């Protein structure tokens, strides 16, 4: 909490020493440029984290991981990385939340997490932004916009291949490719929402407090 206290202290000192500018400072700067962006960012981070925890607690990681399993196996990544890759096609915060949960539970090593993040920043990142990128680029630049989109797709493909090669170079081959084949049915481990909600609420509260404590001073 030390950075947060320092940031708040500096803000109060500035408010006291520049009283003529204080109303404008608090309204135009703190409210418009700090508070609202922070609230918006934390809302989407909390939403993504909640989705990630729900996916993990409900036992859906196996189902999601099947789509990307061939790729992550070649990169020597564990099963959770495949689920994160698939989730990243819809929500980057949720995908990162899955990896963070796995790191806390020691289901993935820091080095494997770095490779998984590189994979998530390739095709998933491109596909998430493809509709907006394609519409804007083709509207403003026509054929040049299509060429730009093609170049971006090529770059995403190269990042995908590079991350997979990096995984094979720096990661050890996990047992069974990092996949628990006995649990691929997945249904036996799934619980109802009522069963998982108490622990989910406690974990979410703890993670959000940590998130705010670390990120608020940086955004401020």
ABEGO torsion letter per residue (X at the ends): XAAAAAAAAAAAAAAAABAAAAAAAAAAAAAAAAAAAAAAAAAAAAAAAAAAAAAAAAGAAAAAAAAAAAAAAAAGBBAAAAAAAAAAAABAAAAAAAAAAAAAAGABBAAAAAAAAAAAABAAAAAAAAAAAAAAAAAAAEAAAAAAAAAAAAAAAAAAAAAAAAAAAABBBBBGGGBBAAAAAGAAABBBAAAAAAAAAAAAAAAAAAAAAAAAAAAX
